Amino acid sequence: MSFTSRVLCLLLAILMLLPIGCTKEEEDLKIPKGWLRRIPLGNSDVASKYLFGPNQCEFDFVKDKKEGNVLKLSTSVDSATDPYIHFNFRDYIKEIGEKDLFADDFDVVMLRVRVENLTGSNFEMYYANGISTEIKGGQSSISIYDNSTSKWQYIFFDMTKDPNWVDLVNVLRFDFTTAAVSKGESMYISEILFAKDMDTALKVMGIKSNTKLEKKWDKETEKYIKKLLSIKDPGTEYSKYKPQKAANEEKNINMWFDHTYTRTPEDKTKPGKMNTYQLRLAKNELESCQLILSSKKEYSNMTLEITDFKNKNGKTLRTEMFEGHYFEVREEMIIDPLPPLQGSFDLKANKSKSFVVKVKSELDTEAGEYVATVTLKDSSGREVKKAKVFAYVWDFELPEKTSNKTLMDLSWYNIYASHKKYEGDDGVLYKNYYDFLLENRICSYTLPYATEYYDDDRILEYLDNPRVTSFLNMGWKRQLNESNIKHSYDFLSQKEEWLDKAYFYPIDEPLDISMLNEVRNFGELIKNNFPGYKLIVPMHINKALDAESTIDHFEYVADYVTAWCPKTFYRKLSRKPTTLVVGMKAY
């Protein structure tokens, strides 16, 4: 079975809330011997000896009608921020007569659980392995569960891409929720399962591993797809590229390229296999790649230069270089901010340093190959590393109007506080940030020059911009009232496309009845004063309003919310279609 099919199976199971608790016996499932290890947690006398180090939680063992004796984990305080407990897994399985378990033998870890009034829906499982019994950062896996149902379900952790998941499994730590509102939010765990591969895990969950969920295209579409896939790469200089040598080649420095979705930790100094890179883009598109340096010695005042990408006719593409700034993430230094490269920099001994090359094509850019040269120079200005990098522009363009809707926060306060710009600049700094995101086809909550009564004509440029697909009416955190809502409708209804882009977002993640009532109150106010309104509500949790209620959080506000931002498993297929803010349909 293909990887795509497995993913589709798993996603469908989540979206449909499949009752996957009915596990068949291994012999009925035709699972080969040794491909599945089940570790029950019902032996309370033994298990209680090996549970230790609780934080903001407590444990107990209770009788479940279906599962028998099970472990119960509960938050022990209100507003818990990091509830967890350790489990001496190796000693426990030894005492119940099980053999040692080696991580190398199993790609998937599964927990059979049931939840009770849990606010969160993320489970992080830490592990200590090999000769270590100490839980460390970077040795964990995060998964999700459905906190809107009290049925038994499986949480699964795909360990296939975790390089640390090897050797003897010693200790586990169960971080069963990322946060909790109240004391007593609980999870029940009946067993831990280790599956050799994803197909085995799917069998245990009662999901058939087949390709029936793959999309079936009509003949015309299938013919078009085959035609596209048959297009061969054009003959280019890139396809014949041989590594370049600098005039003063420095052997102690490595230079290589990588995709932008790969993060190279600062401690990783072994060069990758890409000694050049080919960016591929349509007309009117941005693309980028990483350039990485590593050094065996320290070097100071180094400079990195790149020429414009140029084709054989002398036409150029806009070319930029950005410098990665490092932050610690799980005990590794990883880049995140990417300011433009300005001036010189230092190379640390036995460390790497990442940069990003970015290129932009225009609507009228000539199709074909473009070439740029990257040069690393030392403090004396000598060329010590050199490489060519390529861009290929396809002969079609992306439209100015972005096909999908995006909407993200861009804090005015944080921008000005970070730049220590405490005096007014007429919104120029915010506009610069907004424009940068918009060029990358990302829309932010608040339009530049947004005011309560739309009395700054400079906003018209953004309302008419086809790349602006969505914005918050009057801006983020605007105090809404009958007057400004009516006025905003009168103003925006001058053009239908302006109305289509406008959203309301007065309440974020309602957690209790008082916040849900605010959603309803704002919804009523907006509905009465803004025809055809769109109201966004991100839903962090979903449960019944109280122990006796048959109505959940979604149903309570459904008459007012038009754009849900839910976790995927919160919407059942029996519900009516609802347009998500990302432009998808939820059923």
BELTABEL-V914387 format. One record per residue. PSI is psi in whole degrees, -180 to 180 (none if undefined). OMEGA is omega in degrees with one decimal (NA if undefined). D_FIRST is the distance of its C-alpha to the first C-alpha in Angstrom with 2 decimals. Layout:
# BELTABEL-V914387
PSI&OMEGA&D_FIRST, PSI&OMEGA&D_FIRST
This chain:
# BELTABEL-V914387
140&-177.9&0.00, 158&178.0&3.82, -40&-179.8&6.67, -42&-179.5&8.37, -40&179.3&6.56, -43&-179.9&7.11, -43&179.1&10.50, -41&178.0&11.30, -46&-178.0&10.85, -43&179.9&13.10, -41&179.7&15.50, -37&178.9&15.98, -41&179.4&16.75, -49&-174.0&19.32, -34&-176.8&20.80, -2&-177.7&21.28, 51&-176.5&22.62, 139&175.5&20.73, 77&-170.4&22.78, 18&-178.8&20.17, -10&-176.8&22.96, 87&-176.4&22.84, 129&175.5&21.20, 162&175.0&21.07, 153&-173.7&22.37, -36&-178.3&20.13, -34&177.3&21.04, -31&-179.2&20.05, -8&-179.6&16.60, 45&177.2&16.25, 125&-179.4&15.74, 151&-179.4&17.12, 133&178.6&20.51, -4&-178.7&20.76, -9&-179.7&17.28, 128&174.7&18.90, 125&177.0&22.42, 127&177.9&24.31, 98&179.9&27.50, 149&179.5&29.66, 15&-175.2&32.31, -14&-179.7&34.68, 84&-171.9&37.18, -37&-178.9&39.45, -39&-179.7&42.23, -49&-175.2&40.06, -37&-177.8&37.72, -24&178.7&40.73, -22&-171.7&42.09, 5&171.2&39.12, 128&-174.9&38.69, 169&175.9&40.84, 47&179.5&41.69, 146&175.7&41.06, 117&-179.9&41.55, 26&177.4&42.44, 165&176.2&40.89, 160&-178.4&41.85, 158&177.7&40.10, 168&173.6&40.85, 130&-176.3&39.41, 163&-180.0&39.49, 127&176.3&38.76, 138&-176.9&35.98, -35&-175.5&36.17, -42&-170.9&32.49, -12&-176.1&31.57, -145&-178.3&34.95, 128&-177.6&36.30, 158&176.5&34.37, 134&177.4&35.03, 123&175.2&36.45, 132&-178.1&36.62, 145&173.7&39.02, 140&-174.9&40.53, -3&-179.9&44.13, 160&170.5&45.60, 152&177.3&45.64, 43&177.6&43.87, 135&-178.1&41.74, -19&-178.8&40.17, 66&-179.7&38.22, 132&178.3&37.94, 168&175.0&36.29, 146&178.6&36.86, 154&179.5&36.20, 117&177.0&34.90, 82&-170.4&35.86, -46&-174.5&32.58, -47&-178.8&33.35, -33&178.0&36.77, -50&-176.5&35.58, -28&177.2&32.97, -42&-177.2&35.54, -28&178.6&38.12, 9&173.0&35.94, 16&179.0&35.23, 153&176.2&31.75, 161&174.7&30.99, 149&-180.0&30.44, 130&-178.5&27.00, 127&-175.9&25.63, -34&-178.2&23.36, -25&-174.3&21.82, -10&-172.1&20.14, 127&-179.2&18.26, -21&-174.1&16.08, 134&172.3&16.54, 136&-178.6&19.90, 144&173.3&20.44, 133&175.3&23.78, 117&-169.2&24.72, 163&168.6&27.38, 140&-176.6&29.72, 156&-178.0&31.79, 108&176.9&35.37, 34&179.2&37.06, 132&177.6&35.05, -45&-176.9&35.72, 175&178.3&32.87, 18&177.9&29.12, 138&177.5&28.00, 125&176.1&27.64, 124&179.5&28.02, 116&174.8&27.52, 159&178.0&29.56, 150&171.1&29.58, 134&-172.4&31.99, 178&-179.4&30.86, -126&177.9&32.26, -1&-176.2&36.04, 142&172.5&36.24, 11&-177.4&36.84, 130&177.1&37.50, 127&-177.9&35.21, 155&173.2&34.93, 147&-179.2&33.70, -8&177.1&30.48, 75&-178.8&28.94, 167&175.9&27.28, 141&-178.4&24.28, 138&175.3&24.64, 177&-177.7&22.73, 160&172.4&23.81, 166&-178.4&24.80, 110&-179.2&26.33, 10&-179.8&30.09, 1&-179.8&31.01, 149&176.7&30.16, 8&179.0&31.70, 157&173.8&28.85, 140&-176.9&26.97, 170&177.0&23.73, 137&166.2&21.38, 131&179.3&21.62, 145&179.8&18.84, 117&178.6&19.32, 111&-174.7&16.65, 8&-171.0&18.61, -29&-176.8&16.38, 13&178.5&18.72, 108&-176.9&21.91, -17&-179.4&23.86, -9&-177.4&26.30, 79&-178.0&23.93, 165&169.5&25.17, -166&-174.4&27.72, 134&175.9&29.44, 119&-175.5&28.92, -59&-174.3&32.50, 142&172.8&33.05, 152&172.5&31.05, 128&-177.6&32.49, 104&171.0&31.51, 85&-164.6&32.33, -8&171.3&31.47, 146&-178.2&32.67, -27&179.7&33.70, 157&179.7&36.89, 146&-179.5&38.75, -42&-170.4&41.71, 157&170.8&43.32, 141&177.0&44.05, 4&172.8&42.15, 129&-164.1&38.74, 154&170.7&36.52, 137&176.1&33.14, 135&179.3&32.61, 124&-178.2&30.19, -32&-179.3&29.70, 160&172.5&27.32, 134&-179.4&25.23, 144&177.4&21.89, 118&-177.1&20.11, 140&-177.5&16.46, -39&-179.1&15.16, 177&-176.6&11.82, -35&178.7&10.18, -40&177.8&8.25, -43&178.3&11.83, -42&179.5&13.40, -38&177.8&11.61, -45&179.6&12.81, -38&-178.2&16.21, -4&178.3&16.39, 20&-179.7&15.89, 126&179.2&12.84, 133&178.9&10.55, 98&177.7&6.82, -179&-175.5&6.24, 17&-175.6&6.84, -21&-178.2&10.54, -6&-179.6&11.49, 146&-174.9&11.06, 133&175.1&14.65, 117&-177.0&16.42, 154&171.3&19.27, 165&-172.5&22.62, -40&-178.2&23.73, -44&179.4&26.08, -42&-179.8&23.65, -38&178.3&21.03, -41&-179.6&23.94, -40&178.6&25.00, -45&178.7&21.63, -38&179.3&21.57, -45&179.4&25.15, -43&-178.3&24.48, -19&-178.5&21.67, -10&-178.5&24.08, 124&-179.0&26.75, 154&175.8&27.47, 138&179.5&28.81, 152&174.6&32.59, 120&-174.3&34.79, 167&174.0&36.03, -33&179.2&38.01, -42&-176.9&34.97, -17&-179.8&33.16, 13&-171.4&36.24, 139&172.0&36.91, 142&-177.2&38.45, 143&-179.7&39.22, 153&172.9&42.66, 133&179.1&45.43, 162&179.5&47.78, -33&178.1&51.55, 61&-174.0&51.79, 127&-179.7&48.34, 113&-175.2&47.82, -20&-178.6&45.73, -3&-179.8&45.52, 135&175.2&43.46, 146&174.1&39.84, 128&175.5&38.48, 174&-176.0&34.87, 161&177.5&32.65, 167&176.5&29.41, 156&-178.3&27.48, -20&-179.8&29.10, -4&178.3&26.13, 129&177.0&26.50, 123&179.6&29.31, 113&178.7&31.17, 151&-177.3&33.27, -30&-179.0&36.90, -13&179.9&36.78, 113&-175.9&34.12, -10&179.0&36.30, 123&-176.0&34.26, 146&174.8&33.77, -175&-173.7&30.40, -10&-175.4&29.64, 107&176.4&30.65, 1&170.6&34.35, -175&-179.1&34.30, 145&173.1&32.19, 113&172.8&31.72, 137&178.2&31.69, 129&-176.5&30.48, 154&173.0&31.93, 175&169.6&33.17, 146&-179.4&36.82, 46&-178.2&37.85, 155&172.8&35.16, 138&172.7&35.10, 160&-178.9&32.84, 164&175.3&33.20, 166&178.3&32.14, 144&169.2&33.25, 129&-173.4&35.90, 136&175.5&36.30, 146&169.7&39.30, 155&-173.0&39.88, 145&175.4&43.11, -18&-179.3&44.62, 167&175.7&47.93, 139&175.7&49.29, 139&179.2&50.27, 157&177.0&52.14, 44&174.9&52.85, 153&175.8&50.02, 146&-179.7&49.28, 125&-176.2&46.22, 148&174.4&46.83, 136&175.4&44.76, 165&170.9&46.17, 146&171.3&45.17, 129&-174.6&42.38, 141&176.5&44.38, -178&-174.5&43.67, -19&179.2&45.81, 6&179.0&48.08, 2&176.8&48.86, 146&-175.7&46.91, 160&171.7&45.37, 149&175.9&42.68, 128&-173.1&43.48, 135&-179.8&42.45, 155&176.1&42.46, 134&-179.6&41.84, 149&-179.0&41.04, 128&179.1&41.51, 133&174.4&39.12, 138&-167.3&40.89, 144&173.1&39.50, 152&178.8&38.95, 125&177.1&37.97, 110&-179.6&34.53, 50&174.7&33.66, 18&173.5&36.19, 145&177.4&35.00, 117&-174.7&36.87, 144&178.2&34.67, 149&172.6&35.92, -70&177.7&36.02, 146&-178.1&39.14, 74&175.4&39.57, 157&177.2&43.22, 141&177.7&44.54, 124&179.9&45.55, 123&175.8&49.33, -159&-173.8&51.57, 171&179.4&50.97, 168&178.8&48.74, 150&170.7&48.57, 128&179.1&46.01, 150&177.4&45.81, 133&176.9&45.71, 35&175.3&42.31, 162&174.8&40.65, 164&178.7&38.60, 130&-173.2&39.38, 143&175.9&37.13, 164&177.4&38.22, 129&174.0&36.63, 127&-176.8&37.50, 138&-177.5&37.40, 146&-179.2&38.13, 134&173.4&38.92, 156&179.0&39.28, 172&179.3&41.53, -31&-178.1&41.43, 16&179.0&43.79, 138&175.2&42.24, 137&175.9&42.18, 156&176.6&38.77, -168&-173.3&37.99, 141&175.7&37.96, 146&-175.4&39.90, 138&174.2&40.73, 160&177.7&42.09, 130&176.6&43.47, 133&-178.1&43.04, 128&174.0&45.87, 129&-179.8&46.43, 147&178.4&50.12, -174&-174.8&51.98, -19&178.4&54.97, 0&-178.7&57.27, 10&179.4&55.31, 140&178.2&54.13, 116&-176.4&50.82, -17&174.8&48.65, 147&-176.2&45.09, 142&176.4&44.01, 151&170.5&40.90, 148&175.7&40.09, 147&-167.2&37.37, 153&172.3&36.23, 136&176.9&35.38, 122&-179.1&34.27, 119&178.6&35.20, 156&-174.6&33.47, 53&169.1&35.81, 162&-174.7&34.92, 153&170.1&35.83, 138&-179.3&34.47, 156&177.2&36.80, -38&179.1&39.19, 121&-179.7&38.00, 136&-171.7&34.89, -27&179.6&32.20, 157&179.7&31.14, 139&175.5&33.52, 154&178.2&33.87, 117&-177.3&36.41, 160&-178.9&37.05, 142&171.6&40.02, 101&-170.2&42.49, 116&175.2&45.35, -47&-177.6&48.75, -47&-177.5&50.33, -37&179.1&47.92, -51&-175.7&48.35, -33&177.4&52.12, -40&-179.8&52.31, -36&179.2&50.10, -1&-178.2&52.31, 40&179.0&55.42, 94&-171.8&56.63, -9&175.5&58.70, 152&-175.5&60.90, 146&175.6&59.81, 21&179.9&58.48, 30&174.9&58.04, 12&-175.9&54.27, -45&-177.4&53.72, -45&177.1&51.54, -43&179.7&49.25, -40&-179.9&49.11, -44&178.4&48.03, -45&-179.9&45.04, -45&-178.4&44.16, -37&178.3&44.45, -46&178.9&42.22, -40&-178.2&39.38, -38&176.8&40.08, -31&176.7&39.87, 17&174.2&36.35, 38&174.7&35.70, 127&179.0&35.95, 141&178.2&38.53, 162&-175.2&40.48, -51&-169.7&42.13, 126&176.4&45.69, 146&170.3&46.95, 141&177.9&49.63, 21&176.8&53.07, 133&176.2&51.83, 168&-176.2&54.77, -35&-176.1&55.40, 23&174.6&57.26, 50&-176.4&55.73, 16&174.6&59.08, 111&-174.1&57.86, -16&-178.7&57.41, -16&178.8&55.23, -20&-177.1&52.27, -35&179.2&52.34, -36&-178.1&50.72, -38&177.3&47.59, -33&-179.0&47.63, -11&-176.4&47.66, 122&-178.5&45.07, -21&177.6&41.91, -22&175.4&39.81, 105&-177.6&41.08, -15&-179.0&38.73, 152&174.9&39.73, 163&176.6&42.40, 126&-177.7&44.12, 121&-179.6&47.25, 0&176.7&50.30, 165&-176.6&48.16, 137&175.9&46.50, 31&174.1&48.41, 132&176.5&51.08, 115&-173.5&53.20, 141&174.5&52.82, 172&-175.8&55.76, -40&-176.1&56.92, -52&-175.5&58.89, -28&176.7&56.28, -46&178.4&53.51, -44&-178.3&55.81, -41&-179.7&56.91, -36&178.1&53.38, -44&179.6&52.53, -39&-178.7&55.72, -51&-174.1&54.93, -25&-178.6&51.23, 0&173.2&51.74, -31&177.6&53.68, 132&-177.9&50.37, -36&-178.0&47.40, -26&175.9&44.95, -46&178.7&46.60, -39&-177.5&46.06, -25&-177.4&42.40, -14&-169.8&41.89, 132&177.7&43.83, 154&170.2&42.32, 145&-178.1&43.97, 68&-173.5&42.67, -25&-175.8&45.51, 133&-178.9&43.70, 124&173.3&40.89, 69&177.8&38.63, 126&-175.1&40.94, -21&-175.0&40.79, 179&-173.8&43.58, -34&-179.3&45.71, -41&178.4&48.22, -36&177.1&45.66, -37&176.5&44.10, -34&175.0&47.62, -41&177.0&48.05, -46&-179.6&45.03, -42&-179.3&46.68, -46&177.0&50.08, -39&179.5&48.87, -43&178.9&46.80, -43&179.1&49.95, -45&-178.5&52.00, -43&-178.5&49.57, -36&-176.9&48.99, -14&-172.9&52.75, -3&-177.7&53.41, 85&-178.5&50.44, 139&178.5&49.25, 25&-178.3&45.57, 161&173.1&44.89, 120&-176.0&41.50, 119&179.0&41.29, 135&169.8&38.58, 113&171.9&37.98, 130&-178.1&35.36, 111&-177.9&34.49, -34&178.4&34.07, 163&173.0&34.23, 124&176.7&34.18, 174&177.5&36.01, 152&-178.8&38.83, -36&175.3&42.17, -180&-173.9&43.72, -30&-176.7&43.39, -15&-171.3&44.87, 146&172.6&43.27, 5&-179.8&40.65, 133&178.3&40.17, -179&-176.1&37.81, -41&-179.0&38.23, -49&-176.9&36.31, -32&-176.6&38.34, -31&-177.7&41.56, 6&-172.1&41.31, -25&-179.1&39.21, -10&-175.6&42.34, -33&-175.6&42.88, 132&178.3&39.63, -17&-178.5&38.09, 99&-179.5&35.64, 143&167.8&33.52, 78&-174.5&32.02, 169&162.3&30.05, 146&-166.1&27.32, -34&-173.3&24.26, 7&-179.2&24.35, -16&-175.1&28.06, 115&179.6&27.83, 157&-177.0&26.95, -19&-178.5&25.91, -12&179.3&29.24, 159&177.1&31.23, 155&-179.8&32.69, 140&176.5&31.20, 134&-178.1&32.55, 122&176.8&32.56, 160&179.6&31.32, -26&179.5&33.23, 4&174.7&30.29, 8&178.5&30.56, 175&175.2&27.51, 138&174.2&27.82, 136&-176.8&27.35, none&NA&27.27
